Amino acid sequence: MALRYTDLNTYLRGLFGQRVHKLTIDAGFTCPNRDGTIATGGCIYCNPYGSGTGAHRRGLSITEQLERGKLAVARRFKARKFIAYFQAFTNTYAPIERLKACWDEALAVKDVVGLSIGTRPDCVNGQILDLLEDYARTRLVWLEYGLQSAHDRTLELVNRGHDFACFQQAVEAAGGRGIKICAHLILGLPGEDRSMMLATADAVAGLKIDGVKLHLLYVIKGTPLAGMYRRGRYQCLGRKQYVELVCDVLERLPPQMVIQRLTGDPHRDQLLAPQWALEKRVTLDAIRRKLEERNTWQGRLLGAGFPGRGPGQKRIRAENGCNAK
């Protein structure tokens, strides 16, 4: 079945001419939304590991995490090039010297061709952007901003600690530096109906963003959201609802935006609800079938024609010093 959206795998193959796989890293960072700088406890849906693996707590260095990840991915996916994905918590929330040391260590690992850095829009300054711009001259660099919703009321409810204007300013500050920007959006946030979720998609579509990650809001044990769920104050989306919403969102996003994710990967032992969230392949197949049934595709509502063979990106070889913009 031909894809009706610009997926990450196709994008990376277009750049590097081969499969490139992201390897997740837990570098031991925390978050201003947990340590009291902004708030404590984090976002209401965030688990104690910040969606990370806990590898740093087990004493694994960045190099060790990458080398282990390379072996596993090479066996399963035959990938030979990799992107170091700093995932857990806020990966720009540290002194610049520590950030540089972490990112330099990752890029020094053989066959790592780029960085992907998960962070908050209120935790990136000019000094950090200057450093990332320098990396982007020779490597592929993605800066992943957690937005989740364009509605300030929702952001306050889920305890994000920033507003939509902060996200807009962060995107603008990173522009023109060769850094790719990815926005994380969550579907099914408390208090949001379909029109609100689609308004978030429209808002993101109007910004200079290179990629989007879509997430289902699932309930993790021990979080404030779990308490809301147990008291009947939050109801999860059903799979059918989620599939329809994803298709609605894709229609509103420009076709050049790379869709890095269509749903998340909860840890089985941490998940409270919905249980269908564990069946990622089933959900992805349902999304692709629904796009076919509706005869729709990414960017259709913006006037984009039916997608061709892929994003048509110029192939690069970042490891040889070519510009990876």
PyMOL commands that set and color helices and strands:
alter all, ss='L'
color gray80, all
select helices_A, chain A and resi 8-16+62-77+96-107+126-136+152-157+164-174+194-205+224-230+239-252+275-278+280-294+300-302+318-320
alter helices_A, ss='H'
color red, helices_A
select strands_A, chain A and resi 20-25+81-86+112-119+140-148+180-187+211-216+219-220+258-261+271-273
alter strands_A, ss='S'
color yellow, strands_A
deselect
rebuild
show_as cartoon
